Amino acid sequence: MAELLLRLHLAPRPFALLLFASSSSSSSSSVSPSPLQCHPCFHPHRNNNLLSIQQHRSSSTACSVSRRHSEKGSLKNRGRRALPFRVLFTLSAAAALVFLRRRRTLQQAKARELMAFRKEEEGTAALAVPTIDTHLHVWASPEESKKYPYFPGQEPTIPGSAEDLLKCMAEAGVDGAVIVQPINHKFDHSYVSSVLQKYPSKFVGCCLADPTDGGGGVKELQRLVEDEGYRAVKFNPYLWPSGQKMTNEVGKAMFAKAGELGVPVGFMCFKGLMLHIDEIEELCKEFPTTKVLIDHLGFCKPPKNVEEEDSLKHLLGLSRFPQVYVKLSAFFRVSREPFPYKDTWQMLKQLRDTYGADRLMWGSDFPFVTTECGYTNAWHVLPPANSNEAFFSEKEVKACMGGTAVSLFKGGWKNHSSGL
Ligand SMILES: [Zn+2]
């Protein structure tokens, strides 16, 4: 019987049924059998008693697999036919239970294996983070400027069309970018909008807030986000009416609206962070759900005096607001050294230590960077990963160079080939 149980346990379920049937065929003649089918042909047996099943098994050519098993079973089990059917029934139920348990264990093991495989796949996908340039500008070429005129007095001095940019990005292996509305077109977004429409897989737009008296204000911000698809807005404090701060009525209304629309506000503190830190902190405190981007390392220079130290301290201090992110961009604007701007490395470490790489993002400030270190070099400010000087882990580099942007601008870079 132990042998039978073992065979029942080890055999696939349909065969277990056959083994049981063959072992109990003689004792079952007095019991009214239930309709059964013979695996693997599922041939129905009209004379439904176990004996006829066995007869069928030994004669039917269509049931060769069943026959093989039943023949083995009947030889092995000869002499054990006197066991009462009820005992056999109980034992077979126990065997079925063992079998089901074993099957469940196997299924669980398979599920665990599948989960592990999926996790591995996710890990690989996480490694394949696209490279995103989170700060650059484009403006119309002289030819295009007939259709998209420059703002009077803001004619560009260097080329900066979308096509010029795309060439640079292809050369440097950059997948996507955030285009920040340039001052050259001031509040006229038509050129950048046309580029966003033309290359939806490449670009995400950051519009320019208009805080001027009687200007676009909140309404225009909402239109640009909802109708034109911009995903961020830039606050340029020097565009506010003279003597007014970014915390004035229109400033607060636009900052609040940006939070409502789910678009981050970028602060461009060209003349120094300390001139605007109070305004930024006030807005962050009052509207904690509005995300904030500090452009170009807050224009903080590697500190050489008390004022510069204070400025950096305040930039690092902004990390206490979870909504604040910092753009590691336009190194040529803050460094005192030529490429690779080693004097900024200490600041980068401090920013990584206070914000974490998932709140830092890389940017080139194209096209201005083309007359400095060049577009491709802009991506190699950090020491090489395998050098003794390396201080960002591979994971941190990936976050800064694209991962943070991808999670902040969800749904951006539509249909990008990297699967975004
Ligand atoms: Zn810029």
Boltz pocket constraint, residues with backbone or C-beta under 6 A from the ligand:
constraints:
  - pocket:
      binder: B
      contacts: [[A, 135], [A, 136], [A, 137], [A, 180], [A, 365], [A, 366]]
      max_distance: 6.0
